[in-house]
Amino acid sequence: GSVPFGLGYSMAKLERSIAGTKLYDSSAFSYGTSSMLSACGIFPQVLRNQEDIGIGPMSSWSSEQNEILRATPLIVSNHISYLDALVLPSVLRFPKFLSMSSVKSWPMFGQLGHDLEYIWVNRTNKDSRTATLEAIGQHVDSWQEGDRPLLVFPEGITSNGNSMLPFKKGAFIKGAPVRPVILKYTGTWNPACVDYQSTSQPGSTTKRRTCMPAPAAPAPQPKPSSQQRQTANRSSHCSPSTTCSSSSSSSSSSSSAHRHGSSSGDQLAQHQPYTDADWAMQFAGNLINSCVVMICEPYYPSAEEEADPELFAENVRQYMIQEQEVLNLYCSNPNVPDLQAELVACRRRIRMMARVK
């Protein structure tokens, strides 16, 4: 994968010296990056979820992609694997990225981060959290419509991809609109970077993150006006175990119970540490790693959410969990007749269950 990437990078640098084209706007660099992913067996499918139309393929025109992806100062995504840092920048038209300042001295990666205008944060400093918040705030303050957004993983750590961990409030302190993005790996191997894996039945392996707290039932939140949102169902809530069909419901419920230690099967499960070496060996042994990236509509905060970053973060999380369930249904039944009607019914059931709770 290094050969097509190197060629694309070199051509993009040449294009920059001749025409002044930025690396992140170079079609040669974009082609080189996507070719590198393909050479590594990573094949992302990009979908766009529009409330009034439904789920469909993302536009293939770079100008339309920029118009969609650069409409908000921030993009927030769930975080599953090391592969996220390769897949998401490529399919999201190279947004800005928070990176460790030590990477600046790395061969190739330092220069690449400089060319892509990464935001450097010294994580070894005791004040790194404050510096990160300041970096996000400066980006939001200086951002103008059409500028590149900043990609943030609000979970702050990788999870197993079944649901989403509580969001940190850093990306929501400024009260700026965000565009949620849902990432799902659909191959036979789950590349989630977690602490350990547990096997409750022969041949059945579940990856999970340690010390994951059981999510509390969300309290009713004030509903913003239609002028403050683009979609009517944006303030609805759902439980991480809420699903759209009986088959996925039983699977999700079992997974949720297993994560929180409430099932009898969990007592019989064998837990094995899952190290970076284990991950690397499995990645090398899997020739194809398919995934789906679903780009959702922008989330515009209400006045209450702008004043309360924790409320804003939790509401965005609940919305993303809801859309994650919709994506699960889409991926499990891509050829079902009248699929869009099924997805609409799925959202309706999730909202009704949330209101009952």
PyMOL commands that set and color helices and strands:
alter all, ss='L'
color gray80, all
select helices_A, chain A and resi 2-19+23-25+27-39+62-69+84-91+101-105+109-115+128-142+170-172+226-228+246-260+264-268+276-285+303-307+309-332+339-356
alter helices_A, ss='H'
color red, helices_A
select strands_A, chain A and resi 42-50+54-57+74-77+96-100+119-121+150-152+178-185+196-201+204-208+270-273+289-295
alter strands_A, ss='S'
color yellow, strands_A
deselect
rebuild
show_as cartoon
